[in-house]
Amino acid sequence: MTPMQAIIATRIKEQGPISVAGYMYACLGHPDFGYYMSKDPFGRGGDFITAPEVSQMFGEMLGLWILAAWQSIGSPAPFTLMELGPGRGTLMADAMRAASGFPDFAKACQLHLVEISPVLRSAQADKLKDCGQTPQWHETVRGAEQASQGPIFMLGNEFLDALPIHQFQLTKNGWRERMVGLAPDMADGLPIDNLCYVLSNEDPPPAIDQTLRGRTDEIGAIAEICPTVVGTVKECAHAISTRGGMALFVDYGHGQSAAGETFQAVMDHKPVSTLEHAGEADLTAHVDFEAVARSSLLGGATPFGPLTQGEFLTRIGMPQRAIKLTESNPGHAESIQIALDRLIEGDQMGSLFKVMALSANGVTPPGYEADEAFAL
């Protein structure tokens, strides 16, 4: 039993089963034993590899996307560049390097990072020490917005997938929330509290019931709903709709809301049980990009897409960037091609990952067409 599992088991004994969202929040964000609070999970020595760790091209292309987005609204100065969940800072370091050839951009840019992990803040500070900017760190989007100036351009790569979800299962009595409870077992004659899934006996809250009502799923179907994604995206959309700017979210997920269980745990680059290794394994769920789009509309911004990651990166010129990189590094041609394929091919990251842009005042973001604005 991990320290985090012991804390959760005690809480359940005292207060009863907790929601999947409560379980995720505790496992990822506990100040002492939370996954993101106590370790660096990225890279080959961690539990998973994100796109910026696959190749410098990913961060470079997103940096050039930000540059093009900034130029498309008149190159305002000053402006805010905000990254949500910056990981080790690899993406932002590559992005700033790609944009460094445009002095007006670097001069006007104010860098704000939304990060709760002390470990990762330290890694970001080290990675960005030569980027030409002095980052400011914040725990929330609202905090970053209040401390910043000018139009806001946001990046969120594999950020939304870590926000806590609620799960609901359809029974003969209607939708019931899936909770995390205790299943006492015996080992060597001693009781061992194992975590297990149980169903609530109560009807869903009115707001959730409204979302689930009218669906035609079969008995046993599981629906995942993330109010935190809704609130966070709405907040981001409101910020750029009032201040001007754009946001770009890159994550794995589905383009339309649908039933299905996607809650997963990863440890040492392998899937593990979601109820084991509490606090020591990463917990995520696929992003519902239809919900992201609807939330952005509520916040006053126009959503575009989603495009698949492969389509988006192809449109903004990653294959051409790979050619130039190969020309200047011919000895690394094979590794550059392998990285390119991993990022854009449909049987790797190219199809599962989606890219959605949010824009103020209906301005079409770089890489999208005007008719790709999300329509209800």
Buried (B, 14 or more C-beta within 10 A) or exposed (E): EBEBBBBBBEBBEEEEBBBBBBBBBBBBBBEEBBBBBBBBBBBEEBBBEBBBBBBBBBBBBBBBBBBBBBBBBEEBBEBBBBBBBBBBBBBBBBBBBBBEEBEEBBEBBBBBBBBBBEBBBEBBEEBBEEBBBEBBBBEEBBBBBEEBBBBBBBBBBBBBBBBBBBBBBBEEEEBBBBBBBBEEEEEEEEEEBBBBBBBBEEEBEEEBEEBBEEEEBEEEBBBBBBBBBBBBBBBBBBBBBBBBBBBBBBBBBBBEBEBEBBBBBBBEEEEBEBBBBBBBBBBBBBBBBBBBBBBBBBBBBBBBBBBBBBBBBBBBBBEEBBEEBBEEEEEEBEEBEBBBBBBBEEEBBBBBBBBBBBBBEEBBBBBBEEEBBBEE
